[in-house]
Amino acid sequence: MSTLHEVQMAITELSSDDRHALLSWLLAADRATWDEQISHDFSEGGAGMKLLAKIDEQIDRGDFTPLE
């Protein structure tokens, strides 16, 4: 199987238990990818660290609305 269409067709031939197992695996893989991206973004020099620094500056200036 080398194309998305071929994979999709093969999936339609799986039993419901196998489709469920595949879905669980895909969700776990997606979560792992997301966790890796978050870890990268919030590591030294990552895009998230710049955002956190900006937020820290706003807090230091008192330029924020506290959550209730």
C-alpha positions as a Markdown table, in Angstrom:
| # | Residue | x | y | z |
|---|---|---|---|---|
| 1 | Met | 0.0 | 0.0 | 0.0 |
| 2 | Ser | 1.6 | 3.2 | -1.1 |
| 3 | Thr | -1.3 | 5.7 | -1.6 |
| 4 | Leu | -3.8 | 7.1 | 0.7 |
| 5 | His | -6.6 | 5.7 | -1.4 |
| 6 | Glu | -5.2 | 2.2 | -1.0 |
| 7 | Val | -4.9 | 2.6 | 2.7 |
| 8 | Gln | -8.5 | 3.9 | 3.0 |
| 9 | Met | -9.7 | 0.9 | 0.9 |
| 10 | Ala | -7.8 | -1.5 | 3.1 |
| 11 | Ile | -9.3 | 0.1 | 6.3 |
| 12 | Thr | -12.8 | -0.5 | 5.0 |
| 13 | Glu | -12.0 | -4.2 | 4.8 |
| 14 | Leu | -11.0 | -4.4 | 8.5 |
| 15 | Ser | -13.2 | -5.8 | 11.2 |
| 16 | Ser | -14.8 | -3.3 | 13.5 |
| 17 | Asp | -12.4 | -4.5 | 16.3 |
| 18 | Asp | -9.4 | -3.9 | 14.0 |
| 19 | Arg | -10.7 | -0.5 | 13.0 |
| 20 | His | -11.2 | 0.4 | 16.6 |
| 21 | Ala | -7.6 | -0.8 | 17.4 |
| 22 | Leu | -6.3 | 1.2 | 14.4 |
| 23 | Leu | -8.2 | 4.3 | 15.6 |
| 24 | Ser | -6.8 | 4.0 | 19.1 |
| 25 | Trp | -3.3 | 3.6 | 17.7 |
| 26 | Leu | -3.7 | 6.7 | 15.4 |
| 27 | Leu | -5.0 | 8.8 | 18.3 |
| 28 | Ala | -2.1 | 7.7 | 20.5 |
| 29 | Ala | 0.4 | 8.5 | 17.7 |
| 30 | Asp | -1.3 | 11.9 | 17.1 |
| 31 | Arg | -1.1 | 12.7 | 20.8 |
| 32 | Ala | 2.6 | 11.8 | 20.9 |
| 33 | Thr | 3.3 | 14.0 | 18.0 |
| 34 | Trp | 1.4 | 16.9 | 19.7 |
| 35 | Asp | 3.3 | 16.3 | 22.9 |
| 36 | Glu | 6.6 | 16.4 | 21.0 |
| 37 | Gln | 5.6 | 19.6 | 19.3 |
| 38 | Ile | 4.6 | 21.3 | 22.6 |
| 39 | Ser | 7.9 | 20.1 | 24.2 |
| 40 | His | 9.8 | 21.6 | 21.3 |
| 41 | Asp | 7.9 | 24.9 | 21.3 |
| 42 | Phe | 8.4 | 25.4 | 25.0 |
| 43 | Ser | 12.1 | 24.4 | 25.1 |
| 44 | Glu | 14.9 | 27.0 | 25.1 |
| 45 | Gly | 14.5 | 29.2 | 22.1 |
| 46 | Gly | 11.2 | 27.7 | 21.0 |
| 47 | Ala | 8.3 | 29.9 | 19.8 |
| 48 | Gly | 6.3 | 29.2 | 22.9 |
| 49 | Met | 9.0 | 30.6 | 25.1 |
| 50 | Lys | 8.8 | 33.9 | 23.3 |
| 51 | Leu | 5.1 | 34.0 | 23.9 |
| 52 | Leu | 5.6 | 33.2 | 27.6 |
| 53 | Ala | 8.2 | 36.0 | 27.9 |
| 54 | Lys | 5.8 | 38.4 | 26.3 |
| 55 | Ile | 3.1 | 37.4 | 28.8 |
| 56 | Asp | 5.6 | 37.7 | 31.7 |
| 57 | Glu | 6.3 | 41.3 | 30.5 |
| 58 | Gln | 2.6 | 42.1 | 30.4 |
| 59 | Ile | 2.1 | 40.7 | 33.9 |
| 60 | Asp | 5.2 | 42.7 | 35.2 |
| 61 | Arg | 3.6 | 45.9 | 33.8 |
| 62 | Gly | 0.3 | 45.1 | 35.3 |
| 63 | Asp | -1.2 | 44.9 | 31.8 |
| 64 | Phe | -3.5 | 42.0 | 32.2 |
| 65 | Thr | -7.0 | 41.1 | 33.5 |
| 66 | Pro | -6.9 | 38.6 | 36.3 |
| 67 | Leu | -9.1 | 35.5 | 36.0 |
| 68 | Glu | -11.9 | 35.2 | 38.4 |
